[in-house]
């Protein structure tokens, strides 16, 4: 199946999310009615989006979420475990087999930050993972970070330092806040950082 004028995947995603103008939507629908190749690409995009949505609902992804996402999760009966250490502070934390979603609420002054990265570091402050250019609302005053529940249920007792940094146009980091999570493993089984 080939298409001489394939619809861009971003347009297909906007179509699926009903984010197109009525005239754009009509043009996409007309094309999809005549083009099996683009219809197949739309179905693949839908399946991918649904898979990601399911992983997010299961708490298996590391990502920044909104308070409305958490409210929907609560309405669906999911159990949320949330920790909110003060900037520069630390918190003792754990997860149980009954927990569905693990949240770290990271308060910070985000004013003037064009780009914000979330760095996950070991207990010595060595960066192990960076989530670049995370979505932020300047007036929000906090980042709501969802840690992978699958990862944390298997993790040993460990310390994780979350560091929010503003990244300027030259790529230099400016610290916005650092938050230490002292995780105590409560579930049996092997695990590692």
C-alpha positions in Angstrom: 0.0 0.0 0.0 1.5 3.3 -1.1 0.2 6.8 -1.0 1.5 9.6 -3.3 0.4 12.2 -0.7 0.7 10.6 2.7 -0.8 12.5 5.6 1.8 13.6 8.2 1.6 11.5 11.4 1.1 14.7 13.5 -1.9 15.6 11.4 -3.3 12.0 11.9 -2.8 12.4 15.6 -4.5 15.8 15.6 -7.4 14.2 13.6 -7.7 11.4 16.2 -7.7 13.9 19.0 -10.3 16.1 17.2 -7.8 19.0 17.3 -8.2 20.0 13.6 -10.4 22.7 12.2 -13.6 21.5 10.5 -12.2 22.1 7.1 -8.9 20.3 7.9 -10.9 17.4 9.4 -13.0 17.2 6.2 -9.9 17.1 4.0 -8.3 14.3 6.2 -11.6 12.3 6.2 -11.9 12.5 2.4 -8.3 11.4 2.0 -8.8 8.5 4.4 -11.9 7.3 2.6 -9.8 6.9 -0.6 -6.5 5.8 0.9 -6.0 2.5 2.6 -2.3 3.3 3.3 -3.1 6.4 5.4 -6.0 4.5 7.0 -3.5 1.8 8.1 -1.1 4.5 9.4 -4.0 6.1 11.4 -4.9 2.7 12.9 -1.2 2.2 13.9 -1.1 5.7 15.5 -4.3 4.9 17.4 -2.9 1.6 18.7 0.4 3.3 19.7 -1.5 6.1 21.5 -3.7 3.6 23.3 -0.7 1.5 24.3 1.0 4.6 25.8 -2.2 5.6 27.5 -2.5 2.2 29.1 1.1 2.3 30.3 0.5 5.7 31.8 -2.7 4.4 33.5 -0.7 1.5 34.9 1.9 3.8 36.3 4.7 2.2 34.3 6.1 5.3 32.7 8.3 8.1 33.9 6.6 11.3 32.9 5.2 14.6 34.0 1.5 14.5 34.5 -1.2 17.1 35.3 -3.5 17.3 38.3 -6.4 16.5 36.0 -4.7 13.2 35.1 -4.5 12.4 38.8 -8.1 13.3 39.3 -9.2 11.0 36.5 -7.0 8.2 38.0 -8.7 8.7 41.4 -12.1 8.6 39.7 -11.1 5.3 38.0 -10.3 3.9 41.5 -6.5 3.9 41.1 -4.5 4.2 44.3 -2.0 7.1 44.2 1.0 7.3 46.5 2.3 10.9 46.6 5.4 12.5 48.2 6.1 16.2 48.2 9.5 17.1 49.8 10.3 20.8 50.1 13.0 22.2 47.7 16.3 21.1 49.2 14.5 18.7 51.5 14.1 14.9 51.7 11.4 12.4 52.4 11.3 8.8 53.4 9.2 6.9 50.9 8.1 3.4 49.8 5.5 1.7 47.7 3.2 -1.3 48.4 1.7 -3.9 46.1 -1.6 -2.1 46.3 -0.3 1.2 44.9 -1.0 2.0 41.2 0.7 5.4 40.6 3.7 7.0 42.3 3.9 10.8 42.3 6.6 13.2 43.3 5.3 16.7 43.6 8.3 19.0 43.1 7.6 22.6 44.1 9.7 25.2 42.3 9.7 28.8 41.0 9.4 28.2 37.3 9.1 31.9 36.4 11.3 32.8 33.4 12.3 29.3 32.6 12.1 28.7 28.9 13.1 25.0 29.2 13.0 22.8 32.3 14.7 19.4 32.5 14.2 16.9 35.3 17.4 15.1 36.2 17.3 11.8 38.2 20.5 11.2 40.2 21.9 8.6 42.5 22.6 9.2 46.2 25.9 10.8 45.2 24.3 13.3 42.9 25.5 11.6 39.7 22.9 12.1 37.0 21.5 8.8 35.8 18.6 9.9 33.6 17.5 13.3 32.2 13.9 14.0 31.1 14.6 17.0 28.8 12.2 19.9 28.1 9.4 18.6 30.3 6.0 20.3 30.1 5.6 23.1 32.6 3.1 25.8 33.3 5.0 28.8 34.6 2.3 29.7 37.1 1.8 26.2 38.4 4.6 26.4 41.1 5.2 22.6 40.9 6.0 19.7 38.6 4.0 16.6 39.1 6.3 13.7 38.3 5.1 10.2 37.9 7.8 7.6 38.6 7.5 4.2 37.1 5.6 2.1 39.6 7.0 -1.1 37.9 10.5 0.2 38.5 10.0 1.3 42.1 8.2 -2.0 43.1 11.3 -3.8 42.0 13.9 -1.2 43.2 16.1 -2.0 46.3 16.3 0.3 49.2 18.0 3.3 47.6 18.2 7.1 47.5 17.1 9.0 44.4 17.7 12.7 44.0 15.4 14.6 41.6 16.9 17.8 40.3 14.9 20.4 38.3 17.0 22.7 36.2 16.2 25.6 33.8 18.3 25.3 30.6 19.2 28.5 28.9 19.8 29.1 25.2 23.5 28.1 25.5 22.6 24.8 27.2 23.7 25.8 30.6 21.7 24.5 33.7 20.4 26.8 36.4 19.2 24.9 39.5 15.5 25.3 40.3 15.2 22.7 43.1 16.6 19.5 44.4 14.5 16.8 46.1 15.8 13.7 47.8 13.7 10.5 48.0 14.9 7.8 50.5 13.1 4.8 49.1 12.7 1.8 51.4 11.9 -1.5 49.6 8.9 -3.3 51.2 8.2 -5.9 48.5 10.1 -9.2 48.3 12.3 -10.1 45.3 15.4 -9.0 43.5 16.0 -5.4 42.3 18.6 -2.9 41.3 19.2 0.7 40.4 
